[in-house]
Amino acid sequence: MNVFRLIPFFALLLLASCQNTKNSSSASARQIKADLNYLDNYIAEHSSYAGLNGFDYQKAFSQFLQEHEGQTVTQEEFGLFLTTTIGKMGDRHANVRGYRFPSNLCFPTAFAPYGDAVVYLNSITTTQQYEFAHPAFPVVKAIDNMPINELLAKATPEDFSAPKTAYLTKAVRELRDIDELYAQWGKTLPNPILMTLSNLEKTKDTTIQVELVDRSQRRWKWDEQFYRQFFMLDDEDYNKDSIIQQLFSIDEGIGYVRIPSMVEQDEAPQLYARFNQFMHEIEPESKALIIDVRSNGGGVRDLIYEMAGYFVHPDSVYVVNVAQQRGEQPLNEDLKDDLHHRYLYAKDELDEREKEAVQTFLTTFTPMYDLDPTKFSPFHYMLFNGQKLAQGKFHYNKPVYILCNERTFSAASVLVAVFKGLPNITIAGVNTDGSSGNSERFRLPKTQLRGKISTMVSFQKDGKTLDGYGTAPDLELKRDVDQILWKRDAQLEDLKALIKGDKGEN
């Protein structure tokens, strides 16, 4: 990696560190009320998730105003309240930014999720691997006498509505910056801090004192090794041969394509060209193909259609995603363009074969929410029309495995959801962190806190929303200890072993 690309990144870290030392700004009760009125009106007009899951954000706004009547409120307290409130609405793209709690003291090493537990790790700089910080007692049972599950439950309020596994991973990663968590909770952070550890069987415990370190000495948060390899890349970097060659391989008849990001075709034409070339190269000799979208944070849907040209039979038409857009009805051209950019079309925009497919689909489709037709558009459909997709491609009629994890998000989670259930395709890994919302950004007039909320509800084929549920795998493959410690990629190796052991039937 080019070291000069890291300079702006670390400069931002330094700036954030300096900002932590400044006095917090505050807002008057009148300013807070003005901002909540503004946000209430914004949510009421634009949000696609407000009220759907039963959470009453307006009640939360009123309670906050009552509790702080006549008081000044810090930027941090107000920002955390908004994050907590919006996080409960079920909108996985929603967030609030523009505030920061102190984060001067950190754990010296890393934490990682292991099943439903948390393990405490040391990084080994010589081997670029991890090891258990205390091999006989690697599992974290409590921190500062606070049970680990109780601590995790309030570690990342922004992700309150995430699927269980996705929430756990996000919360575990927050543990490193323990100073920030204690500041959010209004607690005094002890240093050193007491940790209670257990063995893997959770039958024996021990306690240790951990000396916290300055944020300048902190280590990277734990990530999957395959994620760390590509996370600093821009879309344009996927035109570089040195990057592209790492994403494609074939081994013992199993093709493999790693997709770290859902990049736009116009931004990375060389990646798309290589994908098409690779599909033709492996067609005669491969017995299966793996598409790896683990820890892919999303982007755009272009790659989905590039792949569908090979995975969907030319005679087939499938409805694979249904969405409804919030907005004044009928939708204006800008909102229509937003939907078209996501390959979503109204029924009257479809050809006759596609309309027939929609009619058949609707006989069994039951969305989990019946949305107000005065506020939401009619259904818009994402379809795979094999005849249209087949131009310049061929039908790859061998097993395809899409490998995903709990950090497969946004457009990458859409990829998993739309291919699930199609012939010859198996979803492997763990449940995704589903999200698809066509978000809009806002800035509050008084405190200048900023954020975004979704304006679209996206349904999977089974009627569930992507947000809050994600997509479950057909074949569950969990990471093992060796994968956590960066010794091997257990999920990928286990999937390849299963493919080699089957008969190619799916």
C-alpha positions in Angstrom: 0.0 0.0 0.0 1.3 3.5 -0.9 2.3 5.1 2.4 1.3 8.6 1.1 -2.4 7.5 0.9 -2.3 6.9 4.6 -1.1 10.4 5.5 -4.6 12.0 5.2 -6.1 9.1 7.2 -3.7 9.5 10.1 -4.0 13.3 9.9 -7.7 12.9 10.5 -7.0 10.7 13.5 -4.7 13.3 14.9 -7.2 16.1 14.3 -9.9 14.0 16.1 -7.5 13.5 19.0 -6.9 17.2 19.3 -10.6 17.9 19.1 -11.2 15.6 22.1 -9.3 18.0 24.3 -11.5 21.0 23.5 -14.4 22.1 25.7 -17.7 20.6 24.5 -20.2 23.1 23.0 -23.7 23.3 24.4 -27.1 24.3 23.2 -29.9 26.0 25.1 -33.3 24.4 25.7 -34.8 26.7 23.0 -32.2 25.6 20.5 -32.7 21.9 21.3 -36.5 22.4 20.9 -35.9 24.1 17.5 -33.7 21.3 16.3 -36.1 18.6 17.4 -39.0 20.4 15.7 -36.9 20.6 12.5 -36.0 16.9 12.7 -39.5 15.8 13.6 -40.8 17.6 10.5 -38.0 16.2 8.4 -38.7 12.6 9.5 -42.4 13.0 9.1 -42.0 14.1 5.5 -39.1 11.9 4.4 -38.5 8.9 6.6 -39.6 5.5 5.2 -39.2 3.7 8.5 -40.8 6.1 11.1 -43.4 4.2 13.0 -43.2 0.9 11.1 -41.7 -1.2 13.9 -43.9 0.4 16.6 -41.2 2.7 18.0 -42.5 6.2 18.8 -39.7 8.6 18.1 -42.0 11.6 18.8 -42.6 10.4 22.4 -38.8 10.1 22.9 -38.4 13.7 21.6 -41.1 14.9 24.0 -39.5 13.1 27.0 -36.1 14.5 26.2 -37.5 18.0 26.1 -39.3 17.5 29.4 -36.3 16.1 31.2 -34.1 19.0 30.0 -36.6 21.9 30.3 -34.7 25.1 31.0 -31.3 23.4 30.8 -28.4 23.6 28.4 -27.4 20.4 26.7 -24.0 19.4 25.4 -23.5 18.5 21.8 -22.4 15.1 22.9 -25.5 14.4 25.0 -27.8 15.6 22.3 -26.0 13.7 19.6 -26.1 10.5 21.6 -29.8 10.9 22.3 -30.5 11.4 18.6 -28.3 8.4 17.7 -30.1 6.2 20.2 -33.5 7.3 19.1 -33.0 7.1 15.4 -31.2 3.7 15.9 -34.5 2.2 17.2 -36.5 3.1 14.1 -35.4 0.1 12.1 -33.5 2.1 9.5 -30.0 0.6 9.1 -28.7 3.4 6.9 -29.7 6.1 9.5 -27.1 7.9 11.5 -26.2 11.1 13.3 -22.8 12.8 13.1 -21.1 16.0 14.2 -20.4 15.0 17.8 -17.6 13.1 19.6 -17.0 11.8 23.1 -13.5 11.8 24.6 -11.5 8.8 23.5 -8.1 9.3 25.1 -7.6 5.9 26.8 -7.9 2.6 25.0 -7.3 -1.0 25.5 -3.8 -1.9 24.3 -4.9 -4.8 22.2 -8.0 -6.1 20.3 -11.3 -7.8 20.9 -13.0 -10.2 18.5 -16.3 -12.0 18.3 -16.3 -15.8 18.7 -19.7 -17.3 18.4 -21.8 -15.5 21.0 -18.6 -14.7 23.1 -15.8 -12.2 23.0 -12.1 -13.0 23.0 -9.2 -10.8 24.0 -6.3 -10.8 21.6 -2.7 -9.6 21.2 -1.4 -8.8 17.7 1.8 -10.4 16.7 3.7 -7.9 14.5 6.3 -10.4 13.3 3.8 -12.8 11.8 0.9 -10.3 11.2 -1.4 -12.7 13.1 -3.2 -12.6 16.4 -2.9 -14.7 19.6 -5.0 -15.0 22.7 -3.7 -12.5 25.2 -4.3 -15.1 28.0 -4.3 -18.5 26.3 -5.8 -20.4 29.2 -8.5 -17.7 29.7 -9.3 -16.1 26.3 -13.0 -15.3 26.8 -14.0 -12.0 28.2 -16.7 -12.5 30.9 -16.8 -9.0 32.4 -15.0 -5.6 32.3 -14.9 -3.5 35.5 -17.4 -6.0 37.0 -19.9 -5.3 34.3 -21.1 -8.5 32.5 -19.9 -8.5 29.0 -23.4 -9.0 27.5 -24.7 -6.0 29.5 -21.8 -3.9 28.3 -22.3 -4.9 24.6 -26.0 -4.2 24.7 -25.3 -0.5 25.0 -22.0 -0.2 23.2 -23.4 0.9 19.8 -26.9 2.4 19.9 -26.7 3.4 16.2 -26.9 -0.4 15.4 -29.7 -1.2 17.8 -31.8 -2.6 14.9 -29.1 -4.7 13.3 -29.4 -8.5 13.1 -28.0 -10.2 16.1 -24.7 -11.4 14.7 -24.1 -8.0 13.0 -24.8 -6.1 16.2 -22.4 -8.3 18.2 -19.5 -7.8 15.8 -20.0 -4.1 15.7 -20.3 -3.8 19.5 -17.2 -6.0 20.1 -15.2 -3.7 17.9 -16.2 -0.7 20.0 -14.7 -2.2 23.2 -11.2 -1.0 22.3 -12.1 2.6 22.8 -13.4 2.0 26.3 -12.9 5.7 27.3 -15.5 6.8 24.7 -18.0 4.2 26.0 -17.6 5.3 29.6 -18.0 8.9 28.6 -21.3 8.1 26.9 -22.5 6.3 30.0 -21.4 9.1 32.3 -19.1 6.8 34.2 -15.6 7.3 35.6 -13.1 5.1 33.8 -10.6 3.3 36.1 -7.1 2.8 35.0 -5.9 0.1 35.3 -9.2 -1.6 34.7 -10.4 -5.0 36.0 -11.2 -7.8 33.5 -12.8 -11.1 34.3 -11.7 -13.8 31.8 -13.0 -17.4 31.3 -11.7 -20.5 29.5 -13.2 -21.5 26.2 -15.6 -23.9 28.0 -16.6 -21.0 30.4 -16.1 -23.3 33.4 -13.2 -21.4 35.0 -12.5 -17.7 35.6 -9.6 -15.5 36.4 -9.2 -11.7 36.9 -6.5 -9.4 35.6 -5.7 -5.7 35.7 -5.2 -4.1 32.3 -3.3 -0.8 32.0 -5.0 1.3 29.4 -2.9 3.3 26.9 -3.1 6.6 25.2 -5.0 6.6 21.9 -1.7 7.3 20.1 -0.6 3.8 21.1 -3.7 1.9 20.3 -3.7 -1.0 17.8 -6.0 -1.6 14.9 -9.5 -2.9 15.8 -9.8 -6.6 14.9 -11.0 -7.2 11.4 -11.0 -10.2 9.1 -7.7 -10.6 7.3 -9.3 -10.5 3.9 -11.0 -7.2 4.8 -7.9 -5.5 6.0 -6.2 -6.2 2.6 -8.6 -4.0 0.6 -10.4 -1.6 3.0 -8.3 1.5 2.0 -9.0 1.3 -1.7 -11.0 3.8 -3.8 -13.3 2.6 -6.6 -10.7 3.7 -9.2 -8.1 1.4 -7.6 -10.0 -1.6 -8.9 -8.7 -0.7 -12.4 -5.2 -1.6 -11.3 -3.8 -4.9 -12.4 -2.0 -5.4 -9.1 -5.4 -5.2 -7.3 -7.5 -7.1 -9.9 -5.2 -10.1 -10.0 -5.7 -10.7 -6.3 -9.5 -11.0 -6.8 -9.7 -13.9 -9.2 -8.4 -17.4 -9.1 -9.3 -21.0 -9.9 -8.1 -24.0 -7.8 -8.9 -27.6 -8.5 -11.9 -26.7 -10.6 -13.3 -24.1 -8.2 -13.5 -20.6 -9.5 -13.2 -17.8 -6.9 -14.1 -14.1 -7.2 -13.5 -11.7 -4.3 -15.7 -8.6 -4.3 -14.5 -6.2 -1.5 -16.8 -3.3 -2.7 -19.8 -2.8 -4.9 -18.0 -0.5 -7.3 -19.7 1.4 -10.1 -19.0 0.1 -13.6 -18.1 3.6 -14.9 -15.5 3.9 -12.0 -13.9 0.5 -12.4 -14.4 -0.7 -16.0 -11.2 -2.9 -15.8 -12.7 -4.9 -12.9 -15.9 -5.5 -15.0 -13.8 -6.5 -18.0 -11.7 -8.9 -16.0 -14.9 -10.5 -14.5 -16.3 -11.2 -18.0 -12.9 -12.5 -19.1 -12.6 -14.7 -16.1 -16.1 -16.2 -16.6 -15.1 -17.2 -20.1 -11.8 -18.6 -18.9 -13.3 -20.9 -16.2 -16.4 -22.0 -18.2 -14.9 -25.2 -19.7 -12.8 -26.3 -16.7 -14.6 -25.3 -13.5 -17.1 -27.3 -11.6 -18.3 -24.5 -9.3 -17.8 -20.8 -8.6 -17.6 -18.9 -5.4 -18.5 -15.2 -5.2 -17.1 -13.8 -1.9 -18.8 -10.7 -0.6 -17.9 -11.0 3.0 -17.3 -7.7 4.8 -18.4 -5.8 1.6 -19.9 -2.6 2.8 -21.9 -1.9 -0.3 -21.9 0.7 -3.1 -24.1 0.3 -6.2 -26.0 -2.6 -7.8 -24.1 -2.7 -11.2 -22.1 -5.8 -10.3 -25.3 -7.7 -9.5 -26.5 -7.4 -13.1 -23.1 -8.2 -14.5 -23.2 -11.5 -12.6 -26.8 -12.2 -13.3 -26.0 -12.3 -17.0 -24.2 -15.5 -16.3 -26.2 -17.0 -13.5 -29.8 -16.5 -14.8 -31.1 -18.8 -17.6 -32.0 -16.8 -20.7 -35.6 -18.2 -20.7 -36.2 -17.1 -17.1 -37.7 -13.9 -15.6 -37.5 -13.5 -11.8 -38.8 -10.7 -9.5 -36.0 -10.5 -7.0 -36.6 -7.3 -5.0 -39.5 -5.0 -4.3 -39.4 -1.5 -3.0 -41.7 1.4 -2.2 -40.4 5.0 -2.2 -41.5 7.6 0.3 -42.5 10.9 -1.3 -45.3 13.0 -2.8 -47.4 10.9 -5.2 -46.9 10.5 -8.1 -43.1 10.4 -7.7 -41.1 13.2 -9.2 -38.5 12.5 -11.8 -35.6 12.8 -9.4 -37.1 10.0 -7.2 -37.8 7.9 -10.3 -34.2 8.3 -11.3 -33.1 7.2 -7.8 -35.1 4.0 -8.2 -33.9 3.4 -11.8 -30.3 3.8 -10.5 -31.2 0.8 -8.3 -32.7 -1.1 -11.2 -36.2 -0.7 -9.7 -39.1 0.0 -12.1 -42.8 0.5 -11.8 -45.1 -2.1 -13.4 -46.0 0.1 -16.3 -42.3 0.4 -17.2 -41.9 -3.3 -17.7 -42.4 -5.4 -20.9 -45.1 -8.1 -21.2 -43.0 -11.0 -20.0 -41.9 -9.0 -17.0 -45.4 -8.0 -16.2 -46.5 -11.7 -16.3 -43.7 -12.5 -13.9 -44.8 -9.8 -11.6 -48.4 -11.1 -11.6 -47.2 -14.6 -10.7 -44.9 -13.2 -8.0 -47.7 -11.2 -6.4 -49.9 -14.2 -5.9 -47.5 -15.4 -3.1 -45.8 -12.2 -2.0 -46.9 -10.8 1.3 -44.9 -7.8 2.5 -44.5 -7.4 6.2 -45.7 -3.8 6.1 -48.8 -2.5 4.3 -47.6 1.0 3.5 -49.8 4.1 3.2 -50.4 4.7 -0.5 -50.7 8.5 0.0 -47.1 8.5 1.3 -45.4 5.7 -0.6 -45.2 4.8 -4.2 -46.7 1.6 -5.6 -44.4 -1.3 -5.8 -41.2 -0.9 -7.9 -39.6 -4.2 -9.0 -36.1 -5.4 -9.5 -36.2 -8.2 -12.1 -33.8 -10.6 -13.7 -34.9 -10.9 -17.4 -32.7 -13.7 -18.8 -33.2 -12.6 -22.4 -32.0 -9.1 -21.7 -29.2 -10.1 -19.4 -27.8 -12.8 -21.8 -26.5 -10.3 -24.4 -22.8 -11.0 -24.8 -22.8 -13.6 -22.0 -23.5 -17.3 -21.6 -25.4 -19.3 -18.9 -23.0 -20.7 -16.3 -25.1 -23.7 -15.4 -22.8 -25.0 -12.6 -23.2 -24.5 -8.9 -22.6 -20.9 -7.7 -21.9 -20.2 -4.0 -22.2 -16.7 -2.6 -20.2 -16.4 0.5 -21.3 -13.6 2.9 -21.0 -12.6 6.6 -22.5 -10.2 9.2 -20.6 -7.3 7.6 -22.1 -7.8 4.2 -24.1 -4.5 4.0 -26.2 -2.3 1.8 -25.8 -3.1 -2.0 -23.8 -6.2 -1.1 -26.6 -7.4 1.1 -29.0 -6.8 -1.8 -26.7 -9.0 -4.0 -27.1 -11.9 -1.5 -30.9 -11.4 -1.1 -31.7 -11.2 -4.9 -29.7 -14.4 -5.8 -31.0 -16.4 -2.8 -33.4 -19.1 -4.0 -32.4 -19.0 -7.7 -31.5 -22.3 -9.4 -27.9 -23.5 -8.9 -27.2 -20.7 -6.4 -26.4 -21.4 -2.7 -25.9 -18.7 -0.1 -23.1 -19.7 2.3 -21.7 -18.1 5.5 -23.7 -16.2 8.1 -26.7 -13.8 8.1 -26.0 -10.5 6.4 -26.5 -7.0 7.8 -29.2 -6.1 5.3 -29.9 -2.6 4.3 -31.3 -0.7 1.3 -32.8 2.7 1.9 -32.1 5.4 -0.7 -31.0 7.7 2.2 -31.3 11.5 2.4 -29.1 13.8 4.4 -30.0 16.5 6.9 -28.3 19.1 9.0 -29.9 20.6 12.1 -30.1 24.4 12.0 -29.0 25.2 15.6 -26.5 22.5 16.7 -25.3 21.7 13.2 -25.5 18.0 13.9 -25.9 16.2 10.6 -27.2 12.8 9.6 -29.2 10.7 7.2 -32.4 8.7 7.0 -33.8 6.3 4.5 -36.6 7.2 2.2 -37.3 3.8 0.7 -38.5 0.4 2.1 -36.9 -2.5 0.4 -38.6 -6.0 0.6 -37.0 -9.3 0.0 -38.8 -12.1 -1.9 -40.1 -13.5 1.4 -41.7 -10.2 2.3 -39.3 -9.2 5.0 -37.4 -6.0 4.8 -33.7 -6.1 4.2 -33.2 -3.6 7.1 -33.2 -5.3 10.5 -33.3 -8.8 9.1 -30.6 -9.4 6.5 -30.6 -12.6 4.6 -29.9 -16.0 6.2 -27.6 -18.4 4.4 -28.6 -21.7 2.9 -25.4 -23.2 4.2 -24.1 -21.8 7.5 -20.4 -21.5 7.8 -19.0 -19.8 10.9 -15.4 -18.5 11.5 -13.3 -20.7 13.8 -10.5 -19.7 16.2 -7.9 -20.0 13.5 -9.7 -17.6 11.3 -10.0 -15.1 14.2 -6.3 -15.4 14.8 -5.5 -14.9 11.0 -4.1 -18.4 10.7 -6.4 -19.5 7.9 -9.7 -18.5 6.2 -11.8 -21.3 7.7 -15.1 -20.3 6.0 -13.6 -20.3 2.5 -11.6 -23.5 3.1 -14.6 -25.3 4.5 -16.7 -24.2 1.6 -14.2 -25.4 -0.9 -13.9 -28.8 0.9 -17.7 -29.2 0.8 -17.7 -28.4 -3.0 -14.9 -30.9 -3.6 -16.9 -33.5 -1.7 -20.2 -33.1 -3.6 -21.2 -34.2 -7.0 -21.7 -30.7 -8.4 -25.5 -31.0 -7.9 -27.3 -28.2 -6.2 
